[in-house]
């Protein structure tokens, strides 16, 4: 039996293989709380904190943040609740609007993020950034565009399953 070559991948075979390997590796750890000293956080939790810190002046609703991060509203709510329990996030309502929930990073959250960013820069991204110096700005733009195109095809809209509950008579 001969090896079947996946011709449709063409010259992108190595890139797609590396991307799949990264995605599988990331999927296996993104919810594990292993980073940090006293307060352990996961990649998915720290991504929420990072996004909120970069966009804190927007005072976005939780649903808006979830959409921007490409995760379902229900998954985001679980993440936010866990971060609130750890003291990393605080939930707020806008005055006169009890419906929409706004979340902001607490001083503890800022401290946790600072430590995380120092650790992750050294342990994870430093080598990638060094390799990236070989690419032109245009090449980085194209690669980013390729990844965003792929992401847009696999992100599912948050469609809650409708569950019917019988009314007792």
C-alpha positions as CSV (number, residue, x, y, z in Angstrom):
1,X,0.0,0.0,0.0
2,X,1.4,3.4,-1.0
3,X,1.2,6.6,1.0
4,X,-1.7,8.8,0.0
5,X,-0.5,12.3,-0.6
6,X,-3.0,15.1,0.1
7,X,-2.6,16.9,-3.2
8,X,-5.2,19.5,-2.4
9,X,-2.9,21.1,0.3
10,X,-0.3,21.8,-2.4
11,X,2.6,24.0,-1.2
12,X,0.7,24.7,2.1
13,X,1.1,21.1,3.4
14,X,3.8,21.9,6.0
15,X,2.0,25.1,7.1
16,X,-1.3,23.3,7.6
17,X,0.4,20.4,9.4
18,X,2.1,22.9,11.8
19,X,-1.1,24.8,12.3
20,X,-3.0,21.5,13.1
21,X,-0.3,20.4,15.5
22,X,-0.4,23.8,17.3
23,X,-4.2,23.8,17.4
24,X,-4.2,20.3,19.0
25,X,-1.5,21.2,21.5
26,X,-3.3,24.4,22.5
27,X,-6.7,22.6,22.7
28,X,-5.2,20.2,25.2
29,X,-4.0,22.9,27.6
30,X,-6.1,26.1,27.0
31,X,-8.4,25.5,30.0
32,X,-5.8,24.1,32.4
33,X,-5.0,26.4,35.2
34,X,-1.2,26.2,35.5
35,X,0.2,29.7,35.1
36,X,0.9,32.1,37.9
37,X,2.1,31.9,41.5
38,X,-0.6,32.1,44.1
39,X,-3.5,32.6,41.6
40,X,-3.4,30.0,38.9
41,X,-4.9,30.9,35.5
42,X,-5.4,29.2,32.2
43,X,-4.7,30.6,28.7
44,X,-8.5,31.0,28.1
45,X,-8.9,33.0,31.3
46,X,-5.9,35.2,30.7
47,X,-7.1,36.0,27.2
48,X,-10.2,37.4,28.7
49,X,-8.2,39.6,31.1
50,X,-5.9,40.7,28.2
51,X,-8.8,41.7,26.0
52,X,-10.5,43.6,28.8
53,X,-7.3,45.5,29.7
54,X,-6.7,46.5,26.1
55,X,-10.3,47.7,25.7
56,X,-11.4,48.8,29.1
57,X,-12.5,52.3,28.0
58,X,-15.2,50.6,25.8
59,X,-17.2,49.2,28.8
60,X,-18.4,46.4,26.6
61,X,-21.2,44.1,27.5
62,X,-20.3,40.5,28.3
63,X,-21.9,39.3,25.0
64,X,-19.8,41.8,23.0
65,X,-16.6,40.6,24.6
66,X,-17.6,36.9,24.0
67,X,-18.2,37.6,20.3
68,X,-14.9,39.5,19.9
69,X,-13.0,36.6,21.5
70,X,-14.8,34.1,19.3
71,X,-16.4,32.1,22.1
72,X,-20.0,31.3,22.9
73,X,-21.8,33.5,25.4
74,X,-22.3,30.6,27.7
75,X,-18.6,29.6,27.7
76,X,-17.7,33.3,28.3
77,X,-20.1,33.5,31.2
78,X,-18.4,30.5,32.8
79,X,-15.0,32.0,32.3
80,X,-16.1,35.4,33.7
81,X,-17.7,33.8,36.8
82,X,-14.5,31.8,37.5
83,X,-12.4,34.9,37.2
84,X,-14.8,36.8,39.4
85,X,-14.5,34.1,42.1
86,X,-10.7,34.4,41.9
87,X,-11.0,38.2,42.4
88,X,-9.5,38.9,39.0
89,X,-12.7,40.4,37.5
90,X,-15.5,42.5,38.9
91,X,-19.0,42.7,37.4
92,X,-20.9,46.0,37.1
93,X,-24.2,47.3,35.7
94,X,-24.4,50.7,34.0
95,X,-26.5,53.2,36.0
96,X,-30.1,52.8,34.9
97,X,-29.5,49.5,33.1
98,X,-29.6,46.4,35.2
99,X,-29.8,44.1,32.2
100,X,-26.4,44.5,30.7
101,X,-23.4,43.3,32.7
102,X,-20.0,45.0,32.2
103,X,-16.9,43.4,33.6
104,X,-13.6,45.0,34.5
105,X,-10.2,43.8,35.7
106,X,-9.5,44.3,39.4
107,X,-6.1,45.3,40.8
108,X,-5.4,41.6,41.6
109,X,-6.2,40.8,37.9
110,X,-3.8,43.5,36.7
111,X,-1.1,42.0,38.9
112,X,-1.8,38.4,37.7
113,X,-1.7,39.6,34.1
114,X,1.6,41.4,34.6
115,X,3.2,38.3,36.0
116,X,1.7,36.2,33.2
117,X,2.8,38.5,30.4
118,X,6.4,38.4,31.7
119,X,6.3,34.6,32.0
120,X,4.6,33.9,28.6
121,X,6.8,36.3,26.7
122,X,10.0,34.6,27.9
123,X,8.7,31.0,27.8
124,X,6.4,30.9,24.8
125,X,6.7,33.8,22.4
126,X,10.3,34.9,22.5
127,X,11.5,32.2,20.0
128,X,8.5,32.8,17.7
129,X,9.2,36.5,17.6
130,X,12.8,35.9,16.8
131,X,11.9,33.7,13.9
132,X,9.3,36.3,12.9
133,X,12.0,38.9,12.4
134,X,12.9,37.1,9.2
135,X,9.5,37.9,7.7
136,X,8.6,41.2,6.2
137,X,5.7,43.3,7.5
138,X,3.8,42.3,4.3
139,X,4.4,38.6,4.9
140,X,3.2,38.9,8.5
141,X,0.1,40.7,7.3
142,X,-0.6,37.9,4.8
143,X,-0.1,35.2,7.4
144,X,-2.4,37.0,9.8
145,X,-5.0,37.4,7.1
146,X,-4.7,33.6,6.3
147,X,-5.3,32.7,10.0
148,X,-8.2,35.1,10.3
149,X,-9.8,33.6,7.2
150,X,-9.4,30.1,8.6
151,X,-10.8,31.2,12.0
152,X,-13.9,32.8,10.4
153,X,-14.7,29.4,8.8
154,X,-14.6,27.4,12.1
155,X,-16.2,29.8,14.6
156,X,-19.8,28.9,15.2
157,X,-22.4,31.4,16.2
158,X,-23.7,30.9,19.8
159,X,-26.9,29.0,19.2
160,X,-28.4,27.9,22.5
161,X,-30.2,24.6,22.3
162,X,-33.9,25.0,22.9
163,X,-35.1,22.6,25.7
164,X,-38.8,22.2,26.1
165,X,-40.0,21.4,29.6
166,X,-43.4,19.9,30.1
167,X,-45.8,21.9,32.2
168,X,-47.2,19.9,35.1
169,X,-51.0,19.9,35.2
